[in-house]
Amino acid sequence: MNAVEAIRLHPADSVVVALRDMAAGARITWQGGAQIGEIVTRDAVPLGHKLSLEAILRGCSVTKYGAPIGRATTDIAAGAHVHIHNLASARAGGRS
């Protein structure tokens, strides 16, 4: 596997955080504790932004830090960039 390019902050998280800018179609390695995985990005993902580890249906919770941070405003595919265009934040008045 490649060097770790994204981190999962909690085992229950549905997203990882990008440790670098990522191009669409890149196969990246993520790590969360002892767990290591790979995923292909569907979109470009900027440094520090979220990337979905799994398909998340519209209206379902997005989990980061082991807690829900908001709800998907559209269906989000595994490997997709997760941000204000597809997430209504639970903490910022509807923004992520």
N, C-alpha and C positions, 0 to 999 in steps of 0.2 A: 504494500500500500504506500501511497504518497505521504508526504508530511501532512499533519493535521491542518485543515483549512477552515474549519468551522467547529464551534463547540456547542454541546448540549448542556445546559446549565443544571438540569434536573432530569432524572430518569423518566418522569411523567410528561416531559415537554413534547409538544407536537412540532416544535421549530428548533432550529439551531441558529447560532449567530455567526455571521461571516467574519473571518479574521483577515480577509483581504477582499479587494474587488474581484468579482467573479463574472466571467462571460457566460452567456446563454450556451447551453450544450456542453459545459465543462463537467467532467467527472471529478468530484471532490471527495475528500476524506474528512469525516467528522468524528469527534470523540466526545464522550460523556462518561466521566469516571473511567472504569475499565472497559466500557463498551466502545468499539470502533466500528464505523460503517462507511459506506460509500453511497453517494447519490449523484444523479445527473441534474444539473440546473436546467430549468425550463426557461428562465429569464436571466438577464443580467442582474446581479445582486451586489450592491455597494458594500464596502467595508462597514461593519457594525449593524447591518440590517439583518432581518430574519429570513430564513429559508425553510419552507415546509418540509418536514420529514415524511409526511403522509397526506393522503387526500383528506381535505376538510370540507364538508358540505356547508353550503350557505346556511347561516343561522347557528352553526355549531361553534362551540368554544375553541379558541386558540390558546394553548397553554405554554407559558414560559415561566421560569423560576418555580415550577411545580404548581402554579396557580393559573386560573383563567385570566388572560389579559384583555380579552375582548371577544367579539363574535365575527365570523367570516361574513362579509357582505355579498360575496359571490362564492361559487364553488372554487376551491383552491386545490390545484393538483400537487402531488408530491413533487418536490424540486422547484416549486414556484416561489418567487419573491413575495414576502408577506409584509405589507406596509399600509399606508392610509388609503390606497386604491382598492384594497380588498379586506380591510379590517376596521371595524368600529371599536375603538378602545373603550374598555371599562373604566379607565382611569383619567382620560383626558377629554371628557365631554364628546365622545364619538370619534376622536382622532387617535392615531397610534403613534 
